[in-house]
Amino acid sequence: MNYTLSRAARGATLAWLLAGSVAGWAQDHAPKDPPQVIFASALAVSPGQTATLQLRGLKLDEADRVEAPGVEPAPELTLKKKEKAGVPNQMTPQQVGDTLVEIELKTPEAFAGGEIPLVVHTPAGATQPYRLLVVPGEQLVAEVEPNDGFQQAQVVEPGKTVAGVIQPKDPEVFRVAGKAGQRLTAEVIARRQGSPVDGILTLYDSAGRLLATCDDVADSVDPMLQLTLPGDGDYLIVLQDAHDRGGNTHPYLFRVRIE
């Protein structure tokens, strides 16, 4: 019996062996602890605007550039600084990072996507893309302080997204108007974007009566509260951190819809 391989078969075998060797080399030489972006100091930006924000994470203090791969039209990105970052008490670097890069980001006016992938490059390797949300400018509003009580509640129009930072032991209170029979949906976007905020939402009527509360939803610690409104008038929605933590390392987005 002749076991001689044909030239084509020998070539295929060699290619297979080489591919396996390259894959094995890449696996052996991949960074064991690659740099990582955990979250951004602002969880969303708007098209046509220039924002300065920090990306917090691990091993970012040696960054040499930040890119947004595959995005068209491409945003303008400038690396402003890179440095070690303090870790708040009772938190870990894995939760909030211990290094940061500060970038200036200008999102093109014509940008129509829902997110911008940001990749930080360092001598130790590149991070996985951090997906920064993009919200139309007419929908994105800033948190206004003080808003820590019913009398100081920030008025929010349905359909808007509030971008803010929660402070320690300092609840955020929002006021929204609705009518009987309408369906109210309020949600927090934080942990799914890497922020350490562990939000709780509580809904009251204008007389201060508790109507509903929500902590976690399914496999997410970001709460989503839904209720059919019992009457016409103003409703108060309180956002607080379950651990009473906060500060500049605790950004959030708050959205409310009424249908």
ChimeraX attribute file (.defattr): number of C-alpha atoms within 10 A of each C-alpha:
attribute: neighborCount
match mode: 1-to-1
recipient: residues
	/A:1	3
	/A:2	4
	/A:3	5
	/A:4	8
	/A:5	10
	/A:6	9
	/A:7	9
	/A:8	9
	/A:9	11
	/A:10	12
	/A:11	12
	/A:12	12
	/A:13	13
	/A:14	12
	/A:15	12
	/A:16	11
	/A:17	12
	/A:18	12
	/A:19	12
	/A:20	12
	/A:21	12
	/A:22	11
	/A:23	12
	/A:24	12
	/A:25	11
	/A:26	11
	/A:27	11
	/A:28	10
	/A:29	9
	/A:30	12
	/A:31	12
	/A:32	9
	/A:33	10
	/A:34	15
	/A:35	24
	/A:36	24
	/A:37	26
	/A:38	22
	/A:39	28
	/A:40	24
	/A:41	19
	/A:42	23
	/A:43	22
	/A:44	23
	/A:45	25
	/A:46	22
	/A:47	18
	/A:48	15
	/A:49	12
	/A:50	16
	/A:51	16
	/A:52	16
	/A:53	17
	/A:54	21
	/A:55	23
	/A:56	30
	/A:57	26
	/A:58	22
	/A:59	22
	/A:60	29
	/A:61	19
	/A:62	19
	/A:63	21
	/A:64	14
	/A:65	16
	/A:66	19
	/A:67	19
	/A:68	18
	/A:69	13
	/A:70	9
	/A:71	14
	/A:72	13
	/A:73	13
	/A:74	15
	/A:75	20
	/A:76	13
	/A:77	19
	/A:78	15
	/A:79	18
	/A:80	13
	/A:81	15
	/A:82	19
	/A:83	16
	/A:84	17
	/A:85	18
	/A:86	13
	/A:87	16
	/A:88	17
	/A:89	7
	/A:90	6
	/A:91	12
	/A:92	11
	/A:93	16
	/A:94	13
	/A:95	18
	/A:96	23
	/A:97	25
	/A:98	20
	/A:99	24
	/A:100	26
	/A:101	26
	/A:102	19
	/A:103	19
	/A:104	16
	/A:105	17
	/A:106	19
	/A:107	21
	/A:108	17
	/A:109	13
	/A:110	10
	/A:111	19
	/A:112	13
	/A:113	14
	/A:114	14
	/A:115	17
	/A:116	24
	/A:117	15
	/A:118	20
	/A:119	19
	/A:120	24
	/A:121	19
	/A:122	18
	/A:123	10
	/A:124	16
	/A:125	16
	/A:126	19
	/A:127	21
	/A:128	16
	/A:129	16
	/A:130	21
	/A:131	20
	/A:132	18
	/A:133	16
	/A:134	19
	/A:135	20
	/A:136	18
	/A:137	14
	/A:138	10
	/A:139	14
	/A:140	20
	/A:141	17
	/A:142	11
	/A:143	22
	/A:144	15
	/A:145	12
	/A:146	13
	/A:147	19
	/A:148	19
	/A:149	15
	/A:150	19
	/A:151	10
	/A:152	15
	/A:153	20
	/A:154	22
	/A:155	17
	/A:156	19
	/A:157	18
	/A:158	18
	/A:159	14
	/A:160	18
	/A:161	26
	/A:162	23
	/A:163	21
	/A:164	21
	/A:165	20
	/A:166	24
	/A:167	19
	/A:168	14
	/A:169	14
	/A:170	18
	/A:171	19
	/A:172	27
	/A:173	25
	/A:174	26
	/A:175	23
	/A:176	20
	/A:177	16
	/A:178	20
	/A:179	17
	/A:180	11
	/A:181	13
	/A:182	16
	/A:183	15
	/A:184	20
	/A:185	16
	/A:186	20
	/A:187	21
	/A:188	24
	/A:189	22
	/A:190	23
	/A:191	19
	/A:192	13
	/A:193	21
	/A:194	22
	/A:195	22
	/A:196	23
	/A:197	29
	/A:198	24
	/A:199	26
	/A:200	23
	/A:201	25
	/A:202	19
	/A:203	24
	/A:204	18
	/A:205	19
	/A:206	15
	/A:207	10
	/A:208	11
	/A:209	11
	/A:210	12
	/A:211	15
	/A:212	14
	/A:213	17
	/A:214	19
	/A:215	18
	/A:216	15
	/A:217	11
	/A:218	7
	/A:219	6
	/A:220	13
	/A:221	21
	/A:222	23
	/A:223	24
	/A:224	22
	/A:225	21
	/A:226	18
	/A:227	16
	/A:228	15
	/A:229	18
	/A:230	14
	/A:231	13
	/A:232	13
	/A:233	13
	/A:234	15
	/A:235	24
	/A:236	24
	/A:237	23
	/A:238	21
	/A:239	23
	/A:240	24
	/A:241	22
	/A:242	14
	/A:243	12
	/A:244	15
	/A:245	21
	/A:246	21
	/A:247	13
	/A:248	12
	/A:249	25
	/A:250	25
	/A:251	25
	/A:252	27
	/A:253	21
	/A:254	22
	/A:255	20
	/A:256	22
	/A:257	18
	/A:258	19
	/A:259	12
